[in-house]
Amino acid sequence: MSAKQSFKDRLAPGRARFGCWLHMFSPIAAEVVAQAGYDCVLIDLEHGPGWYQDMIPLIHAIQGRDCATLVRVPSNDPVAMKKVLDIGVAGVMVPAVDTVEHAEAAVAACRYPPKGMRGMAIGIARAADYGARAEDYLAGADSALLVMCQIESAEAVANVHGIAAVEGVDMLFIGPYDLSASLGYPGEPDRPEVRAAIAKIEAAVKSAGKMLGTIPTPGHSAADLAKAGYALVIADSDVLLLRDAARSSLAALTA
């Protein structure tokens, strides 16, 4: 029997996959999102209220669905990466990658020695079925993991060609709102100056043969981004889906 294809291997420029942020840390919300048919969920440890152990019920909730689990770590910290990877995820998003050195550190934290510095706990890690398939996990862990570096500052844009060229970085994920703030236009991700910076990122990523990811903005829908060649678009959030549906329903009831 052939090994199951990894989520990373299912990604390709020009054929977008769509995901949903999990900010509520609710297993029921995670289950509903996975049932809806999203390609992946992205658990947010940077801005969400949950922590490492809170991830596991969310992962349980979507098991058996064709929906990959990705996680944004709280910072570019090898301890954070180690904990998330030992729990077991298909991909990790690293925020605020501003320099080549930041990108190299992120990759090293995700790789076992001699290629990196990830601690060896395959005998107990959930990702390796608590050691029951330690050898199989070790053989494929590095190649199967999607490593995403977030580009969300003016400094990152200035260094984007070098960041995109770092071996082991699979995707550059643009954070348009943080980028707009860094450029001096907070809350204006579609301003021409911000779009020019994004175009520079897009060109660098294409030149390096890497993949692009991002979120929609008012002027650039998920469909627009798919047509533009983005491989991953995290289009929705459990919080926003609930908020908007509740407001819409109440408006209809009180009209």
Secondary structure, 3 states (H helix, E strand, C coil): CCCCCCHHHHCECCECEEEEEECCCCHHHHHHHHHHCCCEEEEECCCCCCCHHHHHHHHHHHCCCCCEEEEECCCCCHHHHHHHHHHCCCEEEECCCCCHHHHHHHHHHHCCCCCCCCCCCCCCCHHHHHHCCHHHHHHHHHHHCEEEEEECCHHHHHCHHHHHHCCCCCEEEECHHHHHHHCCCCCCCCCHHHHHHHHHHHHHHHHHCCEEEECCECCECHHHHHHCCCCEEEEEEHHHHHHHHHHHHHHHHHC
